[in-house]
Amino acid sequence: MSIFSQISFVRRQREFWLFLGLFAFLALLSFTGVYKQINLFGLQWFSKFNKTQATEVVVIEAKNLQQQHESLINTLSAYDPKGIVVYSDVALAQDTGSKHDAVYYPLNNPNLCLPETQNWYGSAVSIIPPPQPCDVLWDVLFPEHGTYQNKIIDYSLSYYSLPKFTAERVLNGDVFASQVTDKVVLIAQYSPFALLNAPRTFTDKALPPVYLQAFIANNFAANSFIKPLDKSIVITFVFIATLLLLVWYQRNTTLINVLIAVCMSGLLLILGFAAHYWYAVLLPIGELITLIWSTLLWVFISLKWSEEENLQSIITLIQQRMLGRYLPRHFLEHPEPWDGIIQLVNQQLNLDKSIFLTRLEGDHRVSEVRALNCQLSDIVEMRRDYERVPYSDAIKASGTIKITRVFFKDLAENEQQYIAPLMYAGDIRGFWALTVIPQKHFDEQAFIKNVNLFAHQIGELLFHYKVFTTERKNQKGMLARALTFSLKAPLSHKIKDAVSEMDQKLTSLEHVFNQLQSASILYNLFGQIVQVNESLEQFARRHGLSVFDMSALDLLCFCTSMDNEVAKGKLRYLTLQRGKVVLPIYLDNHTYLLCIRTLVKGSTGLNTSTPFETSGVLFEFIDLGELLQQVDDRTEFVTQLSRQFSSDDQVQFLKWGEQ
């Protein structure tokens, strides 16, 4: 199939448009920055495990900056710092700073400014250029730094590792020269604040702005800005990864896919940490993690959607196929088991009276439920306790016993009473009380044996019926259905029921086909075997035929000794005219009638790959000799059959029948 044909086919599929919708959704999230929250979490987590302590920045806070300003400048200048930055929007005496080198007032100097930050969900993350042209202070103090625009601030420096002093401590000389010399000192008015839980990114609300500038200055000093990937690269990677994940997820089960998603998410976090630690690159953790799980959810929903539609169509198709085909209900599906049992006993046994008693659950009493040829009230025995006689005697005997005292009303003169337990695997399901009037050749031992066989089978049926109904009640309980997500019957149950019905019908038909006395074999029009029965297998063993290695033409030529062209003509006649051919066959002193006919494909047939509206060719080998041997009055049968022949044929046929 060419690429254009495949594209034309894909465009007509719903899944293709769903994929485009998925990709558009992921791309929209990427462009709108929704992923930044997950990226921010990754940035905080990576910074937490990538701590640094060395810094060239010092923060000094004064409780009264206006009064302590001049003293602080004079004291700090003696330590020869790289620069002193007074971070205050209050106008201070800049002439004090002019007496010393490298003292800066960025908030009061229009030609000097501090870089602004771009927030991700309230956290200062990246640096953006100032809105007005000016000299960025950190460019002046750290001229050797690399590019920083559109990069991310590195918060690997712990807040507790940032040197912080009070103005009183500096003025009292309680500072080592090494803590200030050749460092950038930020002086600001003290303001109380509440520390966040180990923050890694800050805003003006989290900490005073001077600390944010301290972290920015540390990035300039160490040139430790983090580089994010370009958006075009991210979009391209997301598109390719989406295609790969769609293919990968469809080849595995849901459980395997969840494990794959978990492993890929963990691996992605490890790679993100490694890129942050060694290469100062922030991988798009948010985009990729969202991609992994969104694609998994999309594949799951899409496959479930398609699967439900396909299953529903299969159910409808099976129901249409089974429509009009009689299929009796299974014994376990009947609302009451006793009706079927009464019907079984009535058509199999010649009894005078029968009463069935069932055990009351959770008790050792029994209650009569069904009667045959009598009434339930015909029991004289008032006790319904199976721990007492005659029930206990029947349980001990594990079979039918004869009752000597009166159990039924209105007994005939010679009518005998029996009782049999209905039990299986030690579980008592009930009892069967019955009477019989012995005939001339009545064999009580054989009668009891037959009743025991029936009672055992009935007991097993009742046991399985009880187990089935108990399990079904548990499944239909509201709590169980709610906790097992079965408030609505799932399609799998409907499929199971439909397949069970088809299996029951197919099993019955296969059993009937196997029990046919005529050896039958079904070929399709391509000469391949479709079905054989047990009689055909016996026929093949008897005459040494390898039927599974023979086509329909080979079998016809072998059995009839026909010429190949003649045999082809017979098969062609059967195929085109859909007729019937009957041939005599003589194999190893056995006489058969070979009946060959075509099976016409039904209008509702599922198989549309058979030509000529014919579903196959059926060969039937009928052993006439064996059939005649099974007829009781063979002479009369042959006489009646010979009347259909001419006079000469009648004589030959009668002689053959007498043999």
C-alpha positions in Angstrom: 0.0 0.0 0.0 1.4 3.4 -1.0 2.0 6.2 1.5 -0.9 8.2 -0.1 -3.3 5.3 0.2 -2.3 4.8 3.9 -2.8 8.6 4.5 -6.2 8.4 2.8 -7.2 5.5 5.0 -6.0 7.1 8.2 -7.9 10.3 7.5 -11.1 8.3 7.6 -10.3 6.9 11.0 -11.6 8.4 14.3 -8.4 7.5 16.1 -6.4 9.8 13.7 -8.4 12.8 14.6 -8.2 11.9 18.3 -4.4 11.8 18.0 -4.4 15.2 16.4 -6.6 16.5 19.2 -4.2 15.0 21.8 -1.1 16.6 20.2 -2.9 20.0 19.9 -3.8 19.8 23.5 -0.2 19.0 24.6 1.1 21.8 22.3 -1.4 24.3 23.7 -0.4 23.4 27.2 3.3 23.9 26.3 2.7 27.3 24.6 0.6 28.7 27.4 3.1 27.7 30.1 0.8 25.4 32.1 3.7 23.0 32.5 5.7 25.6 34.4 4.3 24.5 37.7 5.7 21.0 37.2 9.0 22.5 35.9 9.1 24.7 39.0 8.7 21.6 41.2 11.6 20.0 39.3 13.7 23.1 39.6 13.1 23.2 43.4 13.8 19.5 43.8 17.0 19.6 41.7 18.3 22.7 43.6 17.6 21.0 46.9 20.0 18.1 46.0 22.6 20.3 44.3 23.6 22.6 47.2 26.4 25.1 47.0 27.9 27.2 49.9 30.6 29.4 48.3 29.4 32.8 47.4 30.8 36.3 46.7 27.7 38.1 48.1 27.1 39.4 51.6 23.8 40.9 53.0 23.8 43.4 55.8 20.6 44.6 57.3 20.3 47.8 59.4 17.4 48.6 61.7 17.8 52.3 61.0 19.5 52.6 57.6 19.3 56.4 57.4 21.2 56.9 60.7 23.6 54.0 60.2 24.2 54.5 56.5 27.3 56.7 56.7 28.9 54.6 59.4 28.3 51.4 57.5 29.9 52.8 54.3 33.0 54.0 56.2 33.4 50.8 58.1 32.9 48.4 55.1 35.2 50.4 52.9 38.0 49.6 55.2 37.6 45.9 54.3 38.2 46.7 50.6 35.0 45.0 49.2 34.4 44.5 45.5 31.3 46.7 45.7 28.8 48.1 48.2 25.2 48.2 47.0 22.8 50.2 49.0 19.4 48.7 48.4 16.9 51.3 49.5 14.3 53.4 47.7 14.7 56.1 50.3 16.9 59.0 49.2 20.1 58.7 51.1 23.1 61.0 51.1 25.0 59.8 48.1 27.9 62.2 48.8 28.9 59.7 51.5 29.3 57.0 48.9 31.1 59.3 46.5 34.0 59.6 49.0 34.6 55.8 48.5 35.0 53.7 45.4 32.5 51.1 44.3 29.5 52.3 46.3 26.2 52.1 44.3 22.6 53.3 44.8 20.7 51.4 42.0 17.2 52.4 43.3 18.1 56.1 43.3 20.3 56.3 40.2 18.4 56.5 36.9 21.4 55.4 34.9 21.9 52.3 37.0 19.3 49.6 37.6 18.8 46.0 38.8 17.4 43.3 36.5 13.8 42.4 36.7 12.5 38.8 37.1 9.8 36.8 35.5 7.6 34.7 37.8 6.3 31.2 37.4 3.3 30.8 39.6 4.5 33.5 42.1 8.1 32.4 42.1 10.9 34.5 40.6 12.5 32.1 38.1 14.0 33.9 35.1 15.7 37.3 34.4 14.3 39.7 31.9 15.9 42.9 30.6 14.9 46.2 32.4 12.1 48.1 30.7 14.2 51.2 30.2 17.8 51.5 28.9 20.2 51.6 31.7 23.4 49.9 33.0 22.6 46.7 34.9 24.5 46.9 38.2 25.6 43.2 38.0 27.1 43.7 34.6 29.3 46.4 36.1 30.3 44.3 39.1 30.7 41.0 37.3 31.8 41.9 33.7 33.0 38.3 33.0 29.7 36.6 33.3 28.0 34.9 30.4 24.7 35.7 28.8 21.8 35.6 31.2 18.7 36.7 29.3 16.0 34.1 29.1 17.9 31.9 31.5 16.7 30.6 34.9 18.1 31.6 38.3 20.0 28.9 40.1 18.9 28.7 43.7 21.3 25.9 44.6 22.9 28.3 47.1 21.2 27.6 50.4 19.5 30.5 52.2 21.4 29.5 55.3 24.7 29.6 53.4 24.3 33.2 52.3 26.4 35.4 54.7 24.0 37.7 56.6 25.0 40.3 59.2 23.3 43.1 61.2 24.5 46.6 61.0 25.3 46.6 64.8 27.6 43.6 64.3 29.5 45.3 61.5 29.8 48.6 63.4 31.1 46.7 66.5 33.8 45.1 64.4 32.4 41.6 64.9 33.2 40.6 61.3 36.2 38.9 59.8 37.9 40.6 57.0 37.8 37.5 54.8 34.0 37.6 55.1 33.8 41.0 53.4 37.0 41.5 51.5 36.6 41.3 47.7 32.9 40.5 48.1 29.8 42.4 47.0 28.0 43.7 50.0 24.2 44.5 49.8 23.0 46.9 52.5 19.2 47.1 53.1 16.7 48.2 55.7 15.8 45.3 58.0 12.3 44.0 57.6 10.9 41.0 59.5 9.7 38.1 57.5 8.6 34.5 58.0 10.8 31.8 56.3 9.2 29.3 54.1 9.9 25.6 54.5 13.3 25.4 52.9 12.4 27.6 49.9 14.4 27.2 46.8 12.7 30.0 44.7 11.7 33.3 46.2 9.4 36.2 45.7 9.1 39.6 47.3 6.4 38.1 49.5 8.5 35.2 50.7 11.7 37.2 51.5 12.7 40.8 51.3 13.7 41.8 47.8 17.4 42.3 48.8 17.7 38.5 49.2 16.3 37.9 45.7 18.9 40.3 44.4 21.5 38.5 46.5 20.7 35.2 44.7 20.8 36.9 41.3 24.1 38.5 42.2 25.4 35.1 43.2 24.4 33.7 39.7 26.3 36.6 38.0 29.3 36.0 40.2 29.4 32.2 39.6 28.0 32.3 36.1 25.6 29.6 37.2 22.5 30.4 35.3 20.4 27.5 34.1 19.6 27.2 30.4 16.1 25.9 29.4 15.6 24.2 26.1 14.3 26.1 23.2 10.5 25.8 22.7 10.9 24.7 19.1 13.1 21.8 20.2 10.6 20.9 23.0 7.6 20.9 20.6 9.5 18.7 18.1 10.5 16.3 20.8 7.0 16.2 22.2 5.6 15.3 18.7 8.1 12.5 18.2 7.7 11.2 21.7 3.9 11.2 21.3 4.1 9.0 18.2 6.5 6.6 19.9 4.5 6.4 23.1 1.3 5.8 21.1 2.9 2.8 19.3 4.5 1.5 22.5 1.4 1.8 24.7 -0.8 0.0 22.1 1.6 -3.1 22.1 1.3 -3.7 25.8 -1.4 -4.3 28.5 -2.7 -1.6 30.8 -0.7 -2.9 33.7 2.6 -3.0 31.7 1.8 0.5 30.4 1.4 1.9 33.9 4.7 0.3 34.9 6.3 1.8 31.8 4.9 5.3 32.6 6.2 5.1 36.2 9.7 3.9 35.1 9.9 6.6 32.4 8.8 9.3 34.9 11.4 8.2 37.4 14.1 8.0 34.7 13.1 11.5 33.5 13.6 12.9 36.9 17.0 11.3 37.2 18.0 12.7 33.7 16.7 16.1 34.7 18.8 16.1 37.8 21.9 15.0 35.9 21.4 17.7 33.3 20.9 20.3 36.0 23.9 19.2 38.0 26.5 18.7 35.3 25.3 20.8 32.4 23.2 23.5 34.0 20.3 22.7 31.7 16.7 22.4 32.8 14.9 19.7 30.9 11.2 20.2 30.2 10.1 17.9 33.0 6.6 19.2 33.0 6.0 18.7 29.3 7.4 15.2 29.3 5.8 13.9 32.4 2.4 15.3 31.3 3.1 13.8 27.9 3.7 10.4 29.3 0.6 10.2 31.4 -1.7 12.1 29.0 -0.8 9.7 26.2 -1.3 6.7 28.5 -4.7 8.0 29.5 -5.6 8.8 25.8 -4.6 5.3 24.7 -6.5 3.7 27.5 -9.7 5.7 26.8 -9.3 5.3 23.0 -8.8 1.6 23.1 -11.6 1.1 25.6 -13.9 3.2 23.4 -13.1 1.2 20.3 -13.2 -2.1 22.2 -16.6 -1.3 23.6 -17.9 -0.5 20.2 -16.4 -3.7 18.7 -17.7 -5.8 21.6 -21.1 -4.3 21.2 -21.1 -5.1 17.5 -20.0 -8.7 18.2 -22.8 -9.1 20.8 -25.3 -7.8 18.3 -24.0 -10.1 15.6 -24.1 -13.1 17.9 -27.6 -12.3 19.0 -28.7 -12.0 15.4 -27.0 -15.3 14.6 -28.7 -17.1 17.5 -32.1 -15.5 16.8 -34.5 -18.2 15.7 -32.2 -21.0 16.9 -33.8 -22.9 19.8 -31.6 -23.2 22.8 -33.0 -24.4 26.1 -32.0 -22.6 29.3 -29.3 -24.1 31.3 -30.4 -25.9 34.5 -28.5 -23.4 36.7 -30.3 -20.4 35.1 -33.8 -21.6 36.0 -35.4 -19.6 38.9 -36.4 -22.9 40.5 -34.5 -26.2 40.1 -37.4 -28.6 41.1 -39.5 -28.2 38.0 -36.7 -29.6 35.8 -36.1 -32.4 38.3 -39.8 -33.4 38.4 -39.8 -33.5 34.6 -36.7 -35.7 34.6 -38.1 -38.2 37.1 -41.5 -38.3 35.4 -40.1 -39.2 31.9 -37.5 -41.6 33.1 -39.0 -43.6 36.0 -42.2 -45.5 36.4 -43.2 -44.6 39.9 -46.5 -44.4 41.6 -45.9 -41.4 44.0 -43.0 -39.0 44.5 -42.5 -36.2 46.9 -39.3 -34.1 47.1 -38.3 -32.4 50.3 -35.7 -29.6 50.5 -33.4 -28.8 53.4 -34.0 -25.4 55.2 -30.8 -23.5 55.1 -29.1 -23.1 58.5 -31.4 -25.7 60.1 -31.8 -29.5 60.3 -35.4 -29.5 59.2 -36.8 -30.2 55.7 -39.9 -29.0 53.9 -41.8 -30.6 51.0 -41.6 -28.7 47.8 -42.8 -30.8 44.9 -45.1 -33.8 44.4 -45.6 -36.1 41.5 -48.8 -38.2 41.1 -49.9 -37.1 44.6 -50.3 -34.1 46.8 -47.8 -32.5 49.2 -50.3 -33.1 52.0 -50.2 -36.9 51.3 -47.3 -37.3 53.8 -48.4 -38.8 57.0 -45.0 -38.4 58.7 -45.2 -35.2 60.7 -41.6 -35.0 61.6 -39.4 -32.9 59.3 -36.1 -33.4 61.2 -33.5 -35.2 59.1 -31.6 -36.1 62.3 -34.4 -38.5 63.1 -35.7 -41.6 61.3 -36.3 -42.4 58.5 -34.2 -39.5 57.2 -31.2 -40.3 59.5 -31.3 -44.0 58.4 -31.1 -42.9 54.7 -28.2 -40.6 55.5 -26.4 -43.4 57.3 -27.0 -45.8 54.4 -25.9 -43.1 51.9 -28.6 -44.4 49.6 -32.2 -45.5 49.2 -33.9 -47.4 52.0 -37.3 -49.0 52.4 -39.7 -47.4 54.8 -41.6 -49.9 56.9 -44.0 -47.6 58.7 -46.7 -45.5 57.0 -45.2 -42.4 55.3 -47.8 -41.7 52.6 -51.6 -41.6 52.9 -53.9 -43.9 51.0 -51.4 -46.6 50.1 -52.4 -49.4 47.9 -52.4 -53.0 49.2 -49.0 -53.9 47.7 -47.5 -50.4 47.4 -44.0 -50.1 48.9 -42.4 -46.9 50.3 -38.8 -45.8 49.9 -36.8 -42.7 50.8 -33.4 -41.5 49.3 -31.2 -38.7 50.4 -30.3 -36.0 47.9 -26.7 -35.2 48.9 -23.3 -34.5 47.3 -19.9 -34.2 48.9 -21.5 -34.7 52.3 -23.8 -31.7 51.9 -27.5 -32.7 52.4 -29.7 -30.9 49.9 -33.0 -32.7 50.5 -34.8 -36.1 50.4 -36.8 -38.0 47.8 -39.8 -40.0 49.2 -41.4 -42.4 46.6 -43.6 -45.4 46.3 -43.9 -48.2 43.7 -46.3 -51.0 43.1 -44.2 -54.1 42.3 -45.1 -55.9 39.1 -44.6 -59.5 38.3 -40.9 -59.3 37.4 -40.1 -56.5 39.9 -36.4 -56.6 40.9 -36.1 -54.5 44.1 -32.2 -54.6 44.0 -32.1 -53.2 40.5 -34.8 -50.7 41.3 -32.9 -49.3 44.4 -29.7 -49.1 42.3 -31.5 -47.0 39.6 -33.1 -44.8 42.2 -29.6 -44.3 43.9 -28.1 -43.2 40.6 -30.9 -40.7 40.0 -30.7 -39.5 43.6 -27.0 -39.0 43.4 -27.3 -37.0 40.1 -30.1 -34.9 41.5 -28.1 -34.2 44.7 -25.1 -33.0 42.6 -27.4 -30.8 40.5 -28.9 -29.2 43.7 -25.4 -28.7 45.2 -24.1 -26.9 42.1 -27.4 -24.9 41.9 -26.9 -23.8 45.5 -23.3 -22.8 44.9 -24.2 -20.9 41.7 -27.2 -19.0 43.3 -25.1 -18.1 46.4 -22.3 -16.7 44.2 -24.8 -14.8 42.0 -26.5 -13.2 45.0 -23.1 -12.1 46.3 -22.3 -10.6 42.9 -25.6 -8.8 42.7 -25.3 -7.2 46.1 -25.2 -3.4 45.9 -22.0 -3.1 48.0 -20.2 -5.8 46.0 -21.2 -4.3 42.7 -20.2 -0.8 43.8 -16.8 -1.9 45.0 -16.1 -4.1 42.0 -17.3 -1.4 39.5 -20.2 -3.6 38.3 -23.2 -1.4 38.9 -23.8 -1.8 35.2 -23.4 -5.2 33.6 -20.0 -5.0 31.8 -19.8 -6.0 28.1 -17.5 -8.9 29.1 -20.4 -10.6 30.9 -22.6 -10.2 27.8 -19.8 -11.5 25.6 -19.4 -14.4 28.0 -23.1 -15.2 27.9 -23.3 -14.9 24.2 -20.2 -17.1 23.6 -21.6 -19.6 26.1 -24.8 -19.9 24.2 -22.8 -20.3 20.9 -20.5 -22.8 22.6 -23.5 -24.8 23.9 -25.1 -24.9 20.5 -21.8 -25.7 18.8 -21.0 -28.5 21.3 -24.4 -30.0 20.7 -24.0 -29.9 17.0 -20.5 -31.4 17.1 -21.7 -34.1 19.4 -24.6 -35.0 17.1 -22.3 -34.9 14.1 -19.8 -37.2 15.9 -22.6 -39.7 16.8 -23.8 -40.1 13.3 -23.4 -43.7 12.2 -22.6 -42.8 8.6 -19.0 -41.8 8.1 -19.1 -38.1 7.1 -16.4 -35.7 6.0 -16.9 -32.1 5.0 -14.6 -30.3 2.5 -14.6 -26.7 1.4 -14.5 -25.8 -2.2 -10.7 -25.6 -2.0 -10.4 -29.3 -1.2 -9.6 -28.7 2.5 -11.1 -30.7 5.3 -13.5 -28.7 7.5 -15.0 -31.4 9.7 -14.9 -35.1 10.2 -16.9 -37.3 12.6 -15.8 -40.3 14.7 -17.4 -42.8 12.2 -15.2 -41.4 9.4 -12.1 -41.8 11.6 -13.0 -45.5 12.1 -13.7 -45.8 8.4 -10.3 -44.4 7.6 -8.5 -46.7 10.0 -10.4 -49.7 8.7 -9.4 -49.1 5.1 -6.1 -47.5 5.6 -6.9 -44.0 4.3 -4.9 -40.9 5.2 -7.9 -38.6 4.7 -6.1 -35.5 6.1 -3.6 -35.8 3.3 -6.3 -36.2 0.6 -8.4 -33.6 -1.1 -12.0 -34.2 -2.1 -10.9 -35.2 -5.6 -8.3 -37.7 -4.2 -10.9 -39.3 -1.9 -13.5 -39.6 -4.7 -10.9 -41.1 -7.1 -9.7 -43.6 -4.5 -13.1 -44.9 -3.4 -14.7 -45.2 -6.8 -11.7 -45.9 -9.1 -13.0 -43.1 -11.3 -10.8 -41.5 -13.9 -9.5 -38.1 -12.8 -11.4 -36.2 -15.5 -14.7 -38.0 -14.6 -14.3 -37.3 -10.9 -13.6 -33.6 -11.7 -16.8 -33.6 -13.7 -18.8 -34.9 -10.8 -17.4 -32.3 -8.4 -18.0 -29.6 -11.0 -21.6 -30.7 -11.4 -22.0 -30.6 -7.6 -20.5 -27.1 -7.4 -22.3 -25.5 -10.3 -25.7 -27.2 -10.1 -25.6 -27.8 -6.3 -26.9 -31.3 -6.9 -26.5 -34.7 -5.3 -24.6 -37.8 -6.3 -25.0 -41.3 -4.9 -22.5 -43.9 -5.8 -21.9 -47.6 -4.7 -18.6 -48.2 -3.0 -16.9 -51.5 -2.5 -13.9 -51.5 -0.1 -12.4 -54.5 1.6 -15.6 -56.7 1.4 -17.7 -53.8 2.6 -20.5 -52.3 0.6 -21.2 -48.6 1.0 -23.4 -46.0 -0.5 -21.4 -42.8 -1.0 -23.7 -39.8 -0.9 -22.0 -36.5 -2.1 -23.9 -33.2 -1.9 -23.1 -29.6 -1.6 -24.1 -27.4 1.3 -25.7 -24.2 0.2 -24.5 -21.2 2.1 -27.2 -19.6 4.1 -28.3 -16.0 3.7 -27.0 -15.2 7.2 -23.7 -17.0 6.8 -20.7 -15.3 8.3 -18.2 -16.7 5.9 -18.2 -14.6 2.7 -15.0 -16.1 1.4 -16.6 -19.1 -0.3 -17.5 -18.8 -4.0 -20.5 -20.1 -5.9 -22.8 -19.6 -2.8 -21.6 -23.0 -1.6 -20.1 -23.5 1.8 -18.7 -27.0 1.2 -19.1 -30.6 -0.1 -20.2 -33.3 2.2 -19.2 -37.0 1.7 -21.3 -39.6 3.6 -20.3 -43.3 3.6 -23.4 -45.4 4.5 -22.6 -49.0 5.5 -25.7 -50.8 4.3 -24.6 -54.2 5.6 -24.1 -52.9 9.1 -27.4 -51.2 9.1 -29.3 -54.3 7.9 -27.7 -56.3 10.7 -29.1 -54.0 13.3 -32.7 -54.4 11.9 -34.8 -56.9 14.0 -37.0 -58.2 11.2 -34.6 -57.9 8.3 -36.7 -60.1 5.8 -39.8 -57.9 6.2 -37.7 -54.8 5.8 -36.0 -56.1 2.6 -39.4 -57.2 1.3 -41.0 -53.8 1.8 -37.9 -52.0 0.3 -37.8 -54.3 -2.7 -41.2 -53.2 -3.8 -39.7 -50.0 -5.0 -37.5 -51.9 -7.6 -38.3 -53.7 -10.8 -39.0 -57.5 -10.8 -35.4 -58.5 -11.7 -34.0 -56.1 -9.1 -36.4 -57.4 -6.5 -35.0 -61.0 -6.9 -31.4 -59.8 -6.5 -32.2 -57.5 -3.6 -34.1 -60.3 -1.7 -31.2 -62.7 -2.1 -28.8 -60.0 -0.9 -31.0 -59.3 2.1 -31.2 -63.0 3.1 -27.4 -63.1 3.1 
